[in-house]
Amino acid sequence: MHNIDVLIVEDETRLAEIHAELIRKNPRFRAVNCAGNLADARKLIQVLKPHLLLLDNYLPDGRGIELLEDIVAGDVVTSAIFITAANDMETCSKAIRFGAFDYIIKPVSYERLQMSLERFIRFFDSQHANAQVNQHHIDELFNLQSKDFRSEKPTKGIEELTLQRIKDAFVQAAEVHTTESVARSIGISKTTARRYLEYCVENRFLKAEISYGRIGRPERVYRRNDAGE
């Protein structure tokens, strides 16, 4: 899988360091640099072509929303998660119009940011999974970009970040896993893996099948439940 290069655009040094520390905790992300103003950010975007920006709005030489507008008009393909104290509707509306992946108001909830980053991994991988798309694939991309966190209700025994990690294992439609293989790759117990896998089956993200593998021994395997199957 591809690494996801992240450019942090934040003029508060300590906050930029905290963002970088969070990024480094996930092996899929790579914090390629930090910019403390718009001028530096523009130069770094042209040189590094990052996949994702963690973007503040209030910068010493302008507004982050201006940078996002420049990106839309330019030739560099990158996404942005706004992390800002800007809570006015005008800025928020512009961010949506210019294609911001997410918008997080300071002071930052790092659990909320972590959820957004995990969701971006799924969005990024889904974009790179196939050269052509069907309606299910398109619906998945739009759902990942427009997910409403407020509508989510916690399910007993199901933790959001672990659930997303389970789903990440099935980004490729052809991926097939057992309880044991998921437990090993995610680093959780088989009992926990089975609970999450069955939850995904109940919600029709996965489907379960019986495979007769080693010496005819039946084994429950899981694959993504794509539309039309």
PLY file of the C-alpha trace (Angstrom):
ply
format ascii 1.0
element vertex 229
property float x
property float y
property float z
element edge 228
property int vertex1
property int vertex2
end_header
0.00 0.00 0.00
1.13 3.56 -0.70
2.41 5.83 2.04
0.33 8.97 2.55
2.49 12.10 2.63
1.21 14.80 4.97
2.19 18.48 5.05
1.32 20.31 8.27
0.45 23.98 7.80
0.36 25.50 11.28
2.09 28.58 12.72
1.93 27.43 16.37
5.12 25.40 16.70
4.01 23.23 19.60
0.70 22.43 17.95
2.47 21.52 14.72
4.72 19.16 16.71
1.68 17.50 18.31
0.11 16.99 14.87
3.39 15.48 13.61
3.58 13.11 16.60
0.05 11.91 15.89
0.88 11.38 12.22
3.99 9.34 13.04
2.00 6.92 15.19
0.32 5.54 12.07
2.71 3.72 9.71
0.59 4.64 6.68
1.29 8.35 7.15
4.53 10.24 6.62
4.90 13.80 7.92
7.00 15.27 5.11
7.36 18.82 6.48
5.76 21.70 8.39
4.98 25.20 7.10
4.30 28.15 9.38
2.88 30.47 6.74
1.20 30.51 3.34
4.34 31.37 1.37
6.25 28.37 2.68
3.21 26.12 2.28
2.85 27.06 -1.40
6.50 26.30 -2.09
6.42 22.97 -0.22
3.23 21.85 -1.96
4.82 22.39 -5.38
8.00 20.52 -4.38
6.60 17.72 -2.19
3.11 17.26 -3.72
1.67 15.89 -0.47
-1.46 13.75 -0.49
-2.93 15.49 2.56
-2.68 18.85 4.36
-3.45 19.45 8.02
-4.36 23.07 7.45
-4.84 25.97 9.85
-6.79 28.99 8.61
-5.25 31.88 10.57
-1.66 32.22 9.35
0.75 35.19 9.60
0.54 36.10 5.91
-3.04 35.17 5.06
-5.77 32.55 5.39
-5.59 28.82 4.85
-8.80 28.98 2.85
-6.87 30.99 0.23
-4.38 28.13 -0.06
-7.19 25.62 -0.54
-8.66 27.80 -3.28
-5.24 27.95 -5.00
-4.99 24.15 -4.90
-8.39 23.76 -6.56
-7.31 26.14 -9.33
-3.84 24.59 -9.71
-2.38 21.31 -10.94
-1.44 19.63 -7.63
-3.88 17.00 -6.39
-4.05 17.08 -2.60
-6.71 16.89 0.10
-7.04 19.00 3.24
-8.28 18.53 6.77
-8.97 21.97 8.22
-7.88 22.30 11.86
-8.74 25.83 12.84
-10.34 28.25 15.29
-12.38 29.67 12.39
-15.97 28.90 13.35
-17.74 31.30 11.01
-20.13 29.89 8.43
-18.46 31.73 5.54
-15.12 29.96 6.04
-16.79 26.61 6.65
-18.92 26.98 3.51
-15.88 27.90 1.42
-13.96 24.91 2.79
-16.80 22.63 1.71
-17.02 24.29 -1.70
-13.26 23.93 -2.25
-13.36 20.24 -1.37
-11.93 20.05 2.18
-12.00 16.45 3.37
-12.89 17.46 6.92
-13.21 20.52 9.17
-12.17 20.36 12.83
-12.53 23.35 15.15
-9.89 24.15 17.77
-9.30 23.26 20.52
-8.69 19.99 18.75
-10.29 16.73 19.85
-7.49 14.31 18.98
-9.87 11.37 19.07
-11.92 13.19 16.43
-8.80 13.95 14.38
-7.66 10.33 14.64
-11.04 9.18 13.33
-10.71 11.59 10.40
-7.22 10.33 9.58
-8.35 6.70 9.70
-11.24 7.59 7.40
-8.86 9.33 5.00
-6.77 6.15 4.75
-9.86 4.28 3.59
-10.72 7.09 1.15
-7.16 7.16 -0.23
-6.95 3.38 -0.62
-10.36 3.21 -2.23
-9.25 5.83 -4.77
-6.20 3.75 -5.67
-7.87 0.34 -5.61
-9.24 0.32 -9.16
-8.72 2.19 -12.41
-12.46 2.01 -13.12
-15.36 2.29 -10.70
-18.89 0.99 -10.32
-21.75 2.72 -8.49
-20.94 0.98 -5.20
-17.35 2.22 -5.35
-18.51 5.78 -6.09
-21.04 5.67 -3.24
-18.31 4.46 -0.89
-16.00 7.36 -1.83
-18.69 9.97 -1.30
-19.75 8.37 1.97
-16.19 8.45 3.29
-15.81 12.11 2.39
-19.17 13.25 3.78
-19.58 11.04 6.84
-21.69 12.68 9.55
-20.06 11.97 12.90
-23.06 13.34 14.77
-25.31 10.58 13.44
-23.07 7.80 14.76
-24.37 5.93 17.76
-21.91 3.85 19.77
-22.54 0.12 19.68
-21.79 -1.89 22.78
-18.43 -3.65 22.46
-17.59 -1.96 19.15
-14.93 0.75 19.17
-14.76 3.02 16.11
-11.01 3.00 15.53
-10.74 -0.79 15.81
-13.73 -1.16 13.49
-12.07 1.05 10.88
-8.84 -0.96 11.15
-10.85 -4.13 10.51
-12.45 -2.52 7.45
-9.05 -1.36 6.21
-8.06 -5.02 5.81
-10.76 -5.38 3.14
-9.99 -2.33 0.97
-9.30 -4.55 -2.04
-12.49 -6.30 -3.12
-10.60 -9.59 -3.58
-9.25 -9.63 -0.01
-10.33 -12.72 1.95
-9.58 -13.15 5.64
-10.21 -15.51 8.49
-10.66 -14.60 12.12
-7.09 -15.72 12.75
-5.54 -13.67 9.92
-7.40 -10.51 10.97
-6.46 -10.97 14.61
-2.81 -11.39 13.65
-2.68 -8.39 11.27
-4.57 -6.01 13.57
-2.95 -7.22 16.79
-6.10 -8.21 18.67
-7.44 -11.44 20.11
-9.34 -13.91 17.94
-12.40 -13.44 20.14
-12.35 -9.69 19.54
-11.68 -10.13 15.82
-14.62 -12.53 15.49
-16.95 -10.06 17.25
-15.99 -7.23 14.88
-16.15 -9.43 11.79
-19.63 -10.66 12.65
-20.68 -7.06 13.33
-19.50 -6.18 9.80
-21.49 -9.12 8.42
-24.63 -7.93 10.25
-24.16 -4.47 8.73
-23.52 -5.96 5.26
-20.03 -4.55 4.87
-18.74 -8.15 4.79
-20.15 -11.50 3.87
-19.15 -14.79 5.46
-18.56 -18.06 3.63
-17.47 -21.57 4.57
-14.18 -22.71 3.08
-12.97 -26.30 3.20
-9.24 -25.88 3.46
-6.77 -27.99 5.37
-7.76 -31.66 5.01
-11.41 -30.78 4.53
-11.60 -28.78 7.75
-14.38 -26.15 7.40
-13.33 -22.59 8.09
-15.36 -19.37 8.18
-13.86 -16.77 5.82
-14.85 -13.17 5.21
-14.82 -10.96 2.13
-16.21 -7.54 1.28
-19.84 -7.55 0.29
-19.73 -5.54 -2.96
-23.00 -4.48 -4.57
-24.31 -6.75 -7.26
-22.99 -9.97 -5.73
0 1
1 2
2 3
3 4
4 5
5 6
6 7
7 8
8 9
9 10
10 11
11 12
12 13
13 14
14 15
15 16
16 17
17 18
18 19
19 20
20 21
21 22
22 23
23 24
24 25
25 26
26 27
27 28
28 29
29 30
30 31
31 32
32 33
33 34
34 35
35 36
36 37
37 38
38 39
39 40
40 41
41 42
42 43
43 44
44 45
45 46
46 47
47 48
48 49
49 50
50 51
51 52
52 53
53 54
54 55
55 56
56 57
57 58
58 59
59 60
60 61
61 62
62 63
63 64
64 65
65 66
66 67
67 68
68 69
69 70
70 71
71 72
72 73
73 74
74 75
75 76
76 77
77 78
78 79
79 80
80 81
81 82
82 83
83 84
84 85
85 86
86 87
87 88
88 89
89 90
90 91
91 92
92 93
93 94
94 95
95 96
96 97
97 98
98 99
99 100
100 101
101 102
102 103
103 104
104 105
105 106
106 107
107 108
108 109
109 110
110 111
111 112
112 113
113 114
114 115
115 116
116 117
117 118
118 119
119 120
120 121
121 122
122 123
123 124
124 125
125 126
126 127
127 128
128 129
129 130
130 131
131 132
132 133
133 134
134 135
135 136
136 137
137 138
138 139
139 140
140 141
141 142
142 143
143 144
144 145
145 146
146 147
147 148
148 149
149 150
150 151
151 152
152 153
153 154
154 155
155 156
156 157
157 158
158 159
159 160
160 161
161 162
162 163
163 164
164 165
165 166
166 167
167 168
168 169
169 170
170 171
171 172
172 173
173 174
174 175
175 176
176 177
177 178
178 179
179 180
180 181
181 182
182 183
183 184
184 185
185 186
186 187
187 188
188 189
189 190
190 191
191 192
192 193
193 194
194 195
195 196
196 197
197 198
198 199
199 200
200 201
201 202
202 203
203 204
204 205
205 206
206 207
207 208
208 209
209 210
210 211
211 212
212 213
213 214
214 215
215 216
216 217
217 218
218 219
219 220
220 221
221 222
222 223
223 224
224 225
225 226
226 227
227 228
